[in-house]
Structures are given as C-alpha cells and as structure tokens.
Amino acid sequence: MTGMRFVWVVLVLWCIPAAAQPPATEPPAAELTVEVEPPALTLDVGGTVRLAATVRDPSGAVVEDAVVVFYSRARRSVSVTRSGTVEAYRPGEFTLVALVPADPDDRSRRPAGMARVEVPVTVPQPPVERVRFTGIPARFYVGTHPRLGVEVVDTSGARRHDVDIEYSSGEPAIAEIDPYGSLLLHQPGSVTLSVAAGQATDAITIEVEQNPVASLALQATAETVRTGDVVVFTAVARDARGLPVRSVPVEFSVAGQTAPEILAAGAAAMVTGEGRFVAERSGTFTVVATAGRHAARRTVSVRRRDVGREVELIGRAPVRDRRTSDLWVWEGTDGRDYAITGTWGSDGSSYIWDVTDPSDIRKLREIQVDARTVNDVKVSEEGDIAVISREGASDRKNGIVILGVANPREGVPVLAEYTEALTGGVHNVFISEGHVFALSAGRRYEVINIEDPTEPRRVGQFEIDTLGHSIHDVWVSEGVAFSSNWSDGVVAVDVGGGGRGGTPERPVELGRYTYPSGWNHAAFPYTSPSTGKRYLFAGDEAFPYAGLSRGRGGTPIIAAGWIHVIDWSDWERPREVARYQVPEAGSHNLWVENDTLYVGYYNGGLRVVDVSGELLGDLYAQGREIARFLPFDPEAFTANAPFVWGAQPFKGHIFFTDWNSGLWAVRLLPKTGPGRVIGEPQ
C-alpha cells in the first residue's frame, strides 16, 4: 500500500521497569504527523496483529523515507516487534506509542521525537475454562464449619481470583454453604455441593457424620514470647471414651488487649487456620479454638521485640558523576579485601576498590568495556574471577566480560569476553562452581562453563514457556538456580543440588511461585538454622509514583514493592507466609546471612531486619527491623536523594551502593539498652 511503512522497535532492558517510566521529554510536533492503522486495538490474550504507520508533512503528503519507532509502555503485557506485530500477553488497558525520532540513529527505547501518536490496546479477561473444589476435608461432622477451597483457571492457563463464584447445596437441611465456601453442617446424611464460575462448574458429594467430639483442649508451644515470635496452638478433640478424634475442622480466633501505653494499635495479632499465632504489638492475647459446640482457649503474653540498633558510618567512596549499580565484596588471594562496583547509563565503567580498611576506601582500578551499563558484577567463590554484565554495546553484541581479580593491586586483566547467544543486553549474572548463569534477551539464562576462564563455553540454558515470559535475575545456591521472572514469579531449577538429577548442562525445574502484582525482581534463598525451613526471600520492584530521572539532578524517585517471604520447604508446594514492607518506599537487591536480612530499599535506604525463627505475618509491623541508614549526599548525582541499590555484609561491616552517590560502608553498633522501636513508644 503506497505510503505505508511497517514499524520497527528498539528494546533495551533496564533494571527499572519501563511500565513505570514516563515518556522522555520531546519537542513539540511542529511539522510532521503520524497515522497508525488500526488506530486502536482489542486483542485476546495470545492474539497478534500487525500495525502500519504513515508519516505526513504539513501539506498532507506522505513522507516516504520517514523512520517510525514503536514502543510499548507495558512491554511485559503487550509487546511490539521490529516488523510492527503486536502480541497481547495479559489482560488490561495498555498504550503503544508510534514515534518519529528526532535522531533516527538514536537506538534508545524511548528516543526524543518529532511527532508521535498513541495507540490504545484493550486486552479483555479470557473466559473461565474450569473450576474445581480444593482442600476437601477427610471427614465432615455435624455442627462444624469447614471451608472449601476453589481453583478457577481461564483459557490462557492463568489462575483467576477476580471471578464471581456461586455455591449451592443439594440438601440445605443437611449442609448449607455460604457465598465464601464455608459450610454449616446440620445433620447426618449425603449431600451434593456445587460451584459455578462463568460457564464452568464442579460438584462433589460428601457424607456428613454425627459429631463424636465430647471435649476440646488447646495446647501451645509457648506462653510468653516477643512480637514476631510464632506460637503454634494445637487443638485436641476427644470422644466420650477420651480417645482422639481425627480430622475435626477447628476454627481459630484471637482477641486481646495491647499494652496500655499503645494507642490505636490497629490489628495487633493474627492466628492462621492452622493455629499459628503471631503478634505485631505487645500485650496479652487469647486464642480460642472451636469445633462445633465445643471451645477451648489459651492466653499468651507478648513483649516487644527490642532488636533496634544504631548504625555508624565508617567510610565511603563517592561516585557523583554517574549512576552506580551493583557491588560485590571479597577477599583476594593476597589476603586483602576488595569491592567491585558497576555503573548505570554511562560509559561502561566499573571500579575496583581496596576496602581492607573500610574507613579509608581507595579506588585501585577503573575497567571500561564497550557498554553503556555494567548492571551486574559477581566474583567467584575462590575470589579470583569476576564477571561483569554489558548492556548498550556499540556493536550490540553485549555479553559478559571475565576479569582476573585474584590480586587487583597488581592488575585486573581481561581474561575473555563472551557474547554467543547473549543477545539484547545481559542484565544480570551469577557465578557458581565454575559456571556463569547469564541472562539473555530478558527471556532466559544461558549456562557458561568458565573452568578455564580464558576459554568460556556455553553448556546449557533454561527458559520458561509461559506466554510473554521474561526474566530479570538469577541466583544460585547449593546447586539450585532461582530465577526472578516478573509476572511469572520465582522459578526454582535443579542445576546439581536439587535432588532431581539436574546439572548445569541439563537444568530440571523443581517448582515455581507467582504472586498477583507481577513485580518479582530478585530472590535470595535461605535455610533457617533454628527451624530448618527453606525460605525464599523474593523482592519486588515497581515505580508507580514517579518516573526514571536519567540526567544529573532531576526529581528524586519513589519506588514501591516489598519482600515476599516464601516457605519453600516442599518444592511443589511453596507458600507465602510473611512480608517485609516499608511504607512509601520500594525494595531492590537483598542479602540474607546469619538470620539477618539486608535490603537495598531504594528511596527507603539501607534496611537491616531480624529474620530469626519461624516467619509469619508483617515483619515490619512486628518490630523486626534492626536498623536503617539513609545515605544523604548534597553533592550526589541527584542531591540528597538516597536510592540504595543493594547491600552485602562482610567481616563485620555492611557495604552498599547508592545509585546517586557511590559506595558506602557502615556497621551496626553493639546493643547497650532498649533499641529503637517501630510502632510502639520507647
């Protein structure tokens, strides 16, 4: 068709999600106009359509040689390709932008434009494909109130939580079921229960039995605890002969009074359906267990946790002329301590620092590679090999660079560069047992053998298969790789230690966990020494409040998101059990060591959190925060705008990088008395 031009797309993956960023400031469209056909789209999940763009001059004539760039403001929900094909991944309302760039050679994802037009995209929710009852009890007794779970799945394979569900009972005189799936069992007999979601239905037939319970007692693992400590309550039902009655549904509730000096305490305590109790405020609380007409209660006394400590600034290495990204601290083979840091959106530089004396950090080396961003830096277990990632290379090959860092004081040679299969910019990497796990094109990770670091070779890869999938990070621990995949959540893969026969050459998936926000950005695995539970700390990243400030100065950025604590003791049944969420701030990279969580909490600064024992509920509200430090710097890239990237504990100090101001070193002061308290008075 004369005058029609198919569009091309420039995609660069940043650490900060593009969906949260506003368009770059552009000059007003004075002469050219852009027309897109079709001008608006409605696509089903998985649907595709090809767009075409026409550029016209002020007289209305078609500009034949005009370049048009398309980009998506929510590329993980709706994408566009170089040839102008749009593909829908997730339901919602989205926007594509067609742009005539002021500089056709500008390959940034959002170049300044001479003319632009927006294309609205509507992706409706897919229809429900199936619904089924879940969590069905083994026995049903008169007078009890068991609750039935329901799973709803749509035609795209997604589990749905926004669908109206209708329940019904074939014999209400035997069993009633309320709009939330809770049963009220009146008398013995057989009854069919049904559930409907859209056009999908399911039904089960249950047998209601006479209730044999004659007494109910309640046991507790502790009677005096701190806020955040978990108490397990166990209800023991017995029949008239004194024998235990199995499979009796028990309902738990909690009531009580907070300490009198706490005003307007809010939700002070919680108890789960399994009888796990935890308190956010000090006070006296009573847990009540009921089974039919029988009830039992126990009281627990809760004192405040009192773990707060002060933070002392030890030293720093300012970087104020560019953004600072990741860090890694290690002991060299010469016995001295070193740190490597990357830079973001600059000239491909990374720095090697001598941090043997954290109060006198000294820059030893500056390594520059062909890149705009060195987003990630990692050092091998032996402390002799470093790998840095590359994004924005002039030849677009990107890939990774392998450095010799055994003794940085004598030199940091480039041992090798590796680019095969590493397209679209390498955003994150990890080193484990002679292998590098490197992200490729934001879609998968490649496994590269570096047992001979001068001759790296690709030996394996892993990629999930969901529609529109993407990946942001990977972390390997004890032979298990945990990848963070935005809307697809965290995926655990056996690469040698998961017990499923996986190897770096042949990764085997162990399980995955997703959560509704789709913000899954980073993950850190940790096995609790006191409980034996295998936890996965999954961090969010989102920017719903303000966009990305690229240039020097600008408006400080406010992030969102929190740390999801997942109990992954069973690979096939991960459960989210707790969270650490700082109001009005958002998480980034994290580290867990010796029952302590260290989080770079962006505009919330450095956060240090007690994660000892069993974890349940809101860790922030429970007073588990040990310390916080906000690195204000009036001479920073953006003045007095803390934006902490990530932290690493090392030999009694905490090193962290700040996006605006460089490398910092602090330490926790010994606890000498009552600490700082969150949510309660001193």
C-alpha positions in Angstrom: 0.0 0.0 0.0 1.6 3.3 -1.1 2.9 5.4 1.7 2.5 2.7 4.4 5.6 1.8 6.4 6.0 -1.1 8.7 7.4 -0.2 12.1 10.5 -1.3 13.9 11.1 -1.4 17.7 14.1 -0.6 19.9 14.1 -2.6 23.1 16.6 -2.1 25.9 16.0 -3.9 29.2 16.7 -1.7 32.2 16.7 -2.7 35.8 13.9 -0.2 36.4 10.6 -1.4 34.7 9.6 0.6 31.6 5.9 0.3 32.6 6.7 2.8 35.4 8.6 5.3 33.4 7.0 8.4 31.8 7.9 9.2 28.2 11.0 11.2 27.6 10.6 15.0 27.2 10.1 15.7 23.5 10.0 18.8 21.3 6.5 19.8 20.2 5.3 18.3 16.9 5.6 21.3 14.6 5.5 19.7 11.1 5.1 16.0 10.9 2.2 13.8 11.8 1.9 10.1 12.3 -1.0 7.9 11.4 -1.4 4.3 12.6 -3.6 1.6 11.2 -5.5 0.4 13.1 -5.7 3.4 15.4 -6.9 1.3 18.4 -6.7 -2.4 19.2 -8.7 -5.0 21.1 -6.8 -8.3 21.4 -7.4 -11.5 23.2 -4.6 -12.9 25.4 -2.2 -14.6 22.9 -3.7 -12.6 20.0 -1.5 -10.7 17.5 -2.0 -8.0 14.9 0.4 -6.1 12.6 0.5 -2.3 12.7 1.4 0.0 9.9 2.4 3.7 10.2 2.2 6.6 7.8 4.1 9.9 8.3 2.8 13.1 6.6 4.2 16.5 6.2 2.2 19.7 6.8 0.6 19.5 3.3 -0.6 16.0 4.0 1.8 14.3 1.6 3.3 11.0 2.7 7.0 11.2 3.8 8.4 8.1 2.1 11.7 7.9 3.9 10.5 8.6 7.4 11.6 6.3 10.2 8.9 5.3 12.8 9.6 3.7 16.1 7.0 1.8 18.1 7.3 1.0 21.8 5.0 -0.4 24.5 4.5 1.3 27.8 3.9 -2.1 29.3 6.1 -4.5 27.3 5.5 -7.4 29.7 1.8 -7.2 29.0 1.7 -6.1 25.3 4.8 -6.2 23.1 5.6 -5.0 19.6 8.3 -6.4 17.3 10.5 -4.7 14.7 8.1 -5.6 11.9 5.2 -4.0 13.8 3.5 -7.1 15.2 1.7 -6.6 18.5 1.2 -9.5 20.8 -1.0 -9.5 23.9 0.2 -11.4 27.0 -2.0 -10.2 29.8 -5.5 -8.6 30.3 -5.8 -4.9 30.9 -5.7 -1.4 29.3 -2.4 -0.5 27.7 -0.8 2.0 25.4 1.6 1.8 22.4 3.4 4.8 21.1 4.3 5.5 17.5 7.2 8.0 17.3 9.2 9.8 14.6 12.5 10.1 16.3 14.4 13.4 16.1 17.5 11.4 15.6 17.0 8.2 13.5 20.2 6.8 14.9 19.1 7.1 18.5 18.6 3.4 19.5 17.3 4.1 23.0 14.0 2.6 23.8 12.3 6.0 24.1 14.1 8.5 21.9 13.1 12.1 21.6 10.5 12.5 18.9 9.4 15.0 16.2 5.9 13.5 16.1 4.0 10.9 18.0 0.7 9.2 18.4 -0.7 6.8 21.0 -2.4 3.5 20.2 -4.7 2.3 23.0 -4.8 -1.5 23.4 -7.6 -3.4 25.3 -7.0 -7.0 26.3 -10.1 -8.5 27.8 -10.1 -11.2 30.5 -10.1 -14.7 29.0 -13.2 -16.8 29.7 -13.1 -19.3 32.5 -12.1 -22.8 31.3 -12.5 -24.8 34.5 -13.4 -24.6 38.2 -12.8 -27.2 40.9 -13.2 -27.7 44.6 -9.9 -27.9 46.5 -8.9 -28.5 50.2 -11.6 -31.0 50.8 -11.6 -32.4 54.4 -11.3 -36.1 55.0 -14.4 -36.1 57.3 -17.4 -33.9 57.8 -19.1 -33.7 61.2 -22.4 -32.2 62.3 -22.1 -28.7 63.9 -18.7 -27.9 62.3 -17.9 -25.2 59.8 -15.3 -26.4 57.3 -14.4 -24.2 54.4 -13.9 -25.5 50.9 -11.3 -24.0 48.6 -11.9 -23.4 44.9 -9.5 -23.1 42.0 -10.5 -21.1 38.9 -8.5 -21.3 35.7 -9.1 -19.4 32.4 -8.4 -20.4 28.9 -4.9 -18.9 29.0 -4.0 -21.2 31.9 -3.9 -18.4 34.5 -5.5 -18.9 37.9 -8.2 -16.3 38.5 -9.1 -14.6 41.7 -11.4 -11.9 40.2 -14.3 -14.2 39.0 -17.7 -14.3 40.7 -18.3 -17.7 42.2 -21.6 -19.2 43.1 -22.1 -22.1 45.5 -25.2 -24.3 46.1 -26.2 -27.2 48.2 -28.5 -30.0 47.0 -29.8 -30.6 50.6 -29.7 -27.4 52.7 -31.3 -29.3 55.6 -28.1 -31.4 55.8 -25.5 -28.8 54.8 -25.6 -25.1 53.9 -22.8 -23.4 52.0 -22.3 -19.6 52.2 -21.0 -17.3 49.3 -17.5 -17.8 50.6 -17.4 -21.6 50.6 -17.9 -22.1 54.3 -20.2 -25.0 55.3 -22.7 -25.2 58.1 -23.4 -28.9 58.7 -26.8 -29.6 60.3 -27.5 -33.3 60.4 -26.0 -36.6 59.1 -26.6 -37.6 55.5 -25.3 -37.4 51.9 -25.3 -34.0 50.1 -24.1 -32.8 46.8 -22.3 -29.4 46.7 -21.8 -27.4 43.5 -19.7 -24.4 42.4 -20.0 -22.4 39.2 -17.7 -19.8 37.7 -18.9 -18.4 34.4 -19.9 -21.4 32.4 -17.6 -23.8 34.3 -19.0 -26.0 37.1 -17.8 -28.6 39.6 -19.7 -30.8 42.1 -18.8 -33.1 45.0 -20.8 -35.4 47.2 -20.0 -35.5 50.9 -21.1 -37.7 53.8 -22.0 -35.7 56.9 -21.5 -37.8 60.1 -22.7 -37.4 63.6 -20.2 -35.4 65.7 -18.3 -37.7 68.1 -16.4 -34.8 69.9 -17.1 -34.7 73.7 -14.2 -32.4 74.7 -11.7 -30.0 73.2 -8.4 -28.9 74.7 -5.9 -26.4 73.4 -2.1 -26.7 73.6 0.5 -24.0 72.9 4.3 -24.2 72.3 4.9 -21.1 74.4 3.1 -18.7 76.8 5.5 -15.8 76.9 7.0 -14.5 73.6 8.2 -11.4 71.7 6.4 -9.6 68.9 7.1 -11.6 65.7 7.6 -14.9 67.5 5.3 -17.7 66.3 3.3 -19.7 68.8 1.8 -23.0 67.5 -1.6 -23.8 69.0 -2.8 -27.4 68.6 -6.5 -28.3 69.3 -7.0 -31.8 70.6 -10.6 -33.2 70.3 -11.6 -36.3 72.2 -14.7 -38.5 72.2 -16.7 -39.8 75.1 -14.1 -42.5 75.8 -11.3 -40.0 75.8 -9.8 -41.1 72.5 -8.6 -38.5 70.0 -10.9 -37.7 67.1 -9.1 -37.1 63.9 -9.9 -34.8 61.0 -12.2 -32.5 63.1 -12.2 -29.0 61.5 -11.2 -26.4 64.1 -11.7 -22.7 63.8 -9.1 -20.4 65.5 -9.7 -16.8 66.5 -7.7 -14.3 68.6 -8.7 -11.4 70.9 -6.9 -9.5 73.5 -5.6 -6.2 74.7 -2.4 -4.5 73.6 -0.1 -2.9 76.2 -1.9 0.1 77.8 0.6 2.6 76.6 -0.1 1.7 72.9 -2.8 3.9 71.5 -4.8 3.0 68.3 -2.8 -0.2 67.8 -4.7 -1.5 64.8 -4.6 -5.2 64.1 -2.4 -6.3 66.9 -2.2 -10.1 66.4 -3.3 -12.8 64.0 -3.8 -16.6 64.0 -3.9 -18.8 60.9 -6.3 -21.6 60.2 -3.6 -24.0 61.2 -3.3 -22.4 64.7 -0.1 -20.4 64.1 -0.2 -17.2 66.2 1.9 -14.1 65.9 1.6 -10.6 67.4 2.6 -7.2 66.0 2.1 -5.4 69.3 2.9 -6.2 72.9 0.1 -7.2 75.2 -2.0 -10.1 76.4 -3.9 -12.2 73.8 -6.3 -15.1 74.0 -6.6 -17.7 71.2 -9.9 -19.5 71.0 -10.4 -22.8 69.2 -13.9 -24.0 68.3 -15.1 -27.3 66.9 -18.9 -27.4 66.7 -20.3 -26.5 70.1 -17.0 -27.1 71.9 -14.5 -24.4 72.6 -11.1 -24.1 74.3 -8.8 -21.1 74.9 -5.3 -20.2 75.9 -3.6 -16.9 76.7 -0.2 -15.7 75.6 1.8 -12.7 76.9 3.7 -10.8 74.3 6.5 -8.3 74.9 8.1 -6.0 72.3 10.9 -7.5 70.3 13.5 -4.8 71.1 16.1 -5.5 68.4 16.8 -2.0 67.2 20.5 -0.9 66.9 22.2 2.3 65.8 24.3 2.5 62.6 27.7 4.1 62.4 29.1 5.4 59.1 32.6 4.0 58.7 33.6 5.2 55.2 32.6 5.8 51.6 33.9 6.1 48.1 31.8 8.8 46.4 30.8 8.4 42.7 28.9 11.5 41.8 29.4 12.0 38.1 27.4 8.9 37.1 25.0 6.3 38.5 26.4 3.4 40.5 24.9 -0.1 40.1 25.7 -3.4 41.7 28.6 -4.4 44.1 30.5 -7.4 45.3 32.9 -7.6 48.2 35.5 -10.3 48.5 38.9 -11.3 50.0 41.6 -11.5 47.4 44.2 -14.3 47.2 46.7 -11.8 48.7 44.6 -11.6 51.9 43.3 -8.0 51.3 39.6 -7.1 50.9 38.2 -5.7 47.7 35.0 -4.5 46.2 33.9 -4.1 42.6 31.0 -1.8 41.6 29.3 -1.2 38.2 27.9 2.0 36.6 24.5 2.6 35.0 23.6 4.5 31.9 27.2 5.8 31.4 30.3 4.7 29.6 30.7 1.0 30.5 33.0 1.6 33.5 33.3 -0.5 36.6 35.6 0.2 39.6 37.8 -1.9 41.8 38.2 -0.6 45.4 40.5 -1.7 48.2 38.2 -1.9 51.2 40.6 -3.6 53.6 40.2 -0.5 55.8 36.5 0.4 55.4 37.2 3.9 56.8 39.7 4.5 54.0 38.3 3.0 50.8 40.6 3.5 47.9 40.0 3.1 44.1 42.6 0.8 42.6 41.3 0.2 39.0 38.8 1.5 36.5 37.8 -1.0 33.9 36.0 0.3 30.9 34.2 -2.0 28.4 32.1 -1.4 25.3 28.7 -0.8 27.1 26.6 2.0 28.5 25.6 0.0 31.6 27.5 -2.5 33.7 24.5 -3.5 35.7 25.7 -6.6 37.5 29.0 -7.7 39.0 29.8 -11.1 40.6 33.0 -12.7 42.0 33.7 -16.4 42.1 33.8 -18.4 45.4 37.6 -18.5 45.3 37.9 -14.7 44.8 40.0 -14.9 41.7 37.4 -14.4 38.8 34.9 -11.6 38.3 32.2 -11.4 35.7 30.5 -8.2 34.7 27.5 -7.8 32.5 27.2 -5.5 29.5 24.2 -3.5 28.1 24.2 -1.0 25.3 27.4 -2.1 23.5 28.1 -0.2 20.3 28.2 -3.4 18.3 25.1 -4.6 20.1 26.8 -7.9 21.0 26.8 -7.1 24.7 27.5 -10.4 26.5 29.8 -10.7 29.6 33.4 -9.8 30.4 35.6 -12.1 32.5 38.2 -10.5 34.7 41.1 -11.8 36.8 40.7 -10.3 40.3 42.9 -12.5 42.4 45.2 -9.6 43.3 43.7 -6.3 42.0 46.7 -4.3 43.4 48.9 -5.9 40.8 46.4 -5.8 37.9 42.9 -6.8 36.7 43.4 -8.5 33.3 40.5 -9.1 30.9 40.6 -12.9 30.6 37.8 -13.2 28.0 34.7 -11.7 26.5 31.7 -13.9 25.7 28.8 -12.9 23.5 27.4 -16.1 21.9 23.6 -16.4 22.4 23.7 -13.4 24.9 21.5 -11.0 22.9 19.6 -8.0 23.9 21.9 -7.0 26.7 23.0 -9.1 29.7 21.2 -7.6 32.7 22.2 -10.0 35.5 24.7 -12.8 36.0 25.7 -15.3 38.7 28.9 -17.4 39.2 28.6 -20.8 40.8 31.1 -23.7 40.8 32.9 -22.8 37.6 29.8 -21.7 35.7 28.3 -18.4 34.8 24.5 -18.1 34.7 23.9 -15.1 32.3 20.6 -13.6 31.3 19.9 -13.4 27.5 17.4 -11.0 25.8 15.4 -10.8 29.1 14.0 -14.2 28.2 16.2 -17.0 29.6 19.6 -17.7 31.2 22.5 -19.3 29.5 24.9 -21.5 31.4 28.6 -20.9 30.5 31.4 -23.1 31.7 34.4 -20.9 32.9 36.5 -23.7 34.5 39.1 -22.3 32.0 38.2 -18.6 32.2 40.1 -17.8 29.1 38.0 -20.2 27.1 34.4 -19.9 28.2 31.9 -22.2 26.5 28.1 -22.4 26.6 26.9 -25.7 28.0 23.2 -25.2 28.9 20.2 -22.9 29.2 16.9 -22.6 30.9 13.7 -20.8 29.7 10.2 -21.0 31.0 7.3 -21.5 28.5 4.6 -19.1 29.5 3.1 -16.5 27.1 5.2 -13.3 27.0 7.6 -14.5 29.7 10.6 -12.5 30.8 13.4 -12.8 33.3 15.2 -10.3 35.4 17.6 -12.0 37.7 19.1 -15.4 38.7 20.7 -16.5 41.9 22.3 -19.9 42.5 22.6 -21.6 45.9 23.7 -25.2 46.7 23.0 -26.4 43.2 19.6 -24.7 42.8 19.0 -21.7 40.5 16.3 -19.3 41.5 15.2 -17.0 38.6 13.0 -14.0 39.1 10.6 -13.6 36.3 8.3 -10.6 36.9 4.7 -11.8 36.3 5.8 -15.5 36.3 7.3 -15.2 39.7 10.2 -17.2 41.0 11.2 -20.5 39.4 13.5 -23.0 41.2 15.7 -25.2 39.0 17.9 -28.1 39.9 21.4 -27.5 38.4 23.2 -30.0 40.5 21.8 -29.8 44.1 18.0 -30.1 43.9 17.8 -33.9 44.0 16.0 -34.2 40.6 19.1 -35.1 38.5 19.6 -31.6 37.2 23.0 -30.4 36.1 24.3 -27.1 34.6 24.1 -28.8 31.2 20.6 -30.2 31.9 18.6 -28.0 34.3 15.5 -29.5 35.7 12.6 -27.4 37.1 11.7 -28.0 40.7 8.8 -25.6 41.2 7.6 -22.1 40.8 5.7 -19.5 42.8 3.9 -16.4 41.4 2.1 -13.6 43.1 -0.6 -11.2 41.7 1.4 -8.0 41.4 3.8 -9.3 38.8 6.7 -7.3 40.3 9.0 -10.2 41.0 12.5 -8.7 40.6 15.1 -10.6 42.7 15.3 -13.6 45.0 17.6 -14.8 47.8 17.3 -18.4 49.2 18.0 -19.0 52.9 17.6 -22.1 55.2 16.7 -21.1 58.7 19.1 -22.8 61.1 16.6 -22.7 64.0 13.6 -24.1 62.2 15.1 -26.0 59.2 12.6 -24.2 56.9 13.9 -23.3 53.4 12.8 -19.8 52.8 13.0 -17.8 49.6 13.0 -14.0 50.0 11.5 -12.6 46.8 11.8 -8.9 46.2 9.6 -6.6 44.2 10.4 -3.6 42.0 7.9 -1.1 40.8 7.7 2.7 40.2 4.0 3.7 40.3 4.7 7.1 41.9 7.4 8.7 39.7 9.4 8.0 36.7 13.1 7.5 35.9 15.3 10.6 36.1 18.1 9.9 33.6 20.1 13.2 33.7 22.0 14.7 36.5 19.9 16.2 39.2 16.2 15.9 38.5 13.4 14.8 40.8 14.1 12.1 43.3 12.4 8.8 42.5 10.0 7.0 44.8 9.8 3.2 44.4 7.2 0.6 45.6 7.2 -3.1 46.4 8.2 -5.3 49.3 10.0 -8.6 50.2 7.8 -11.7 50.0 8.8 -14.5 52.3 8.1 -17.9 50.8 8.3 -21.1 52.7 9.7 -23.4 50.1 10.4 -26.5 52.2 8.4 -28.5 49.7 9.4 -27.7 46.1 6.0 -28.5 44.8 4.0 -26.5 47.4 5.6 -23.1 48.0 3.6 -20.9 50.4 3.9 -17.2 51.0 4.0 -16.8 54.8 5.3 -13.3 55.6 6.4 -10.0 54.2 8.7 -7.1 54.9 7.2 -3.9 53.5 8.4 -0.3 54.2 5.7 2.3 53.7 6.3 4.7 50.8 9.5 3.0 49.6 10.4 0.1 47.4 12.8 -2.8 47.6 15.7 -3.7 45.3 18.5 -6.2 45.8 18.8 -8.2 49.0 21.1 -10.5 51.0 20.4 -12.9 54.0 23.0 -14.1 56.4 23.1 -15.2 60.0 19.3 -14.7 60.5 19.6 -11.1 59.2 18.1 -9.6 56.0 19.9 -6.7 54.4 17.9 -4.8 51.8 18.7 -2.0 49.4 15.4 -0.3 49.8 15.9 2.4 47.1 14.5 5.7 48.5 14.0 3.9 51.8 17.8 3.5 52.2 19.6 0.5 53.7 17.4 -1.7 55.9 18.6 -4.4 58.3 15.9 -6.9 59.5 15.8 -9.7 62.1 14.6 -12.9 60.3 15.3 -15.4 63.1 13.0 -18.2 63.9 9.7 -19.0 62.1 8.5 -16.2 59.9 4.8 -15.2 59.7 2.9 -12.0 59.0 4.2 -8.5 58.7 7.8 -8.4 59.7 8.0 -4.6 59.6 5.0 -4.1 61.9 6.3 -6.7 64.3 9.4 -4.6 65.1 11.9 -6.9 63.4 13.7 -4.0 61.8 17.1 -3.8 63.4 18.4 -0.7 61.7 18.1 1.7 58.8 20.5 4.2 57.1 19.7 6.8 54.5 22.8 8.0 52.6 22.1 11.7 52.1 24.7 13.5 50.0 24.2 17.1 48.9 26.8 16.6 46.0 25.3 13.3 44.7 24.2 12.8 41.1 20.8 13.7 42.4 21.4 15.7 45.5 20.1 14.3 48.9 18.1 11.6 47.2 19.0 8.2 48.8 18.5 5.4 46.3 20.2 2.3 47.7 20.8 -0.4 45.1 22.0 -3.4 47.2 23.9 -4.4 50.3 26.4 -7.1 51.4 27.6 -7.9 54.9 31.3 -8.5 55.0 33.6 -9.0 58.0 31.5 -7.1 60.5 30.7 -4.2 58.1 27.8 -3.6 55.7 28.8 -2.4 52.3 26.2 -1.0 50.0 25.9 1.0 46.8 23.7 4.0 46.2 22.5 4.8 42.7 23.2 8.5 43.2 26.3 8.6 45.4 28.5 5.6 45.1 29.9 3.0 47.6 29.3 3.2 51.4 30.5 1.2 54.4 28.6 1.2 57.8 28.5 -1.0 60.8 25.9 -1.8 63.5 26.8 -0.6 66.9 26.6 -3.0 69.9 23.3 -3.1 71.6 23.6 -1.4 75.0 20.0 -0.9 76.0 16.4 -0.7 74.7 16.5 -0.2 70.9 14.6 1.9 68.5 11.0 0.7 68.2 8.7 0.7 65.2 5.0 1.1 66.0 5.4 1.3 69.8 6.6 4.1 72.1 10.0 4.0 73.7 
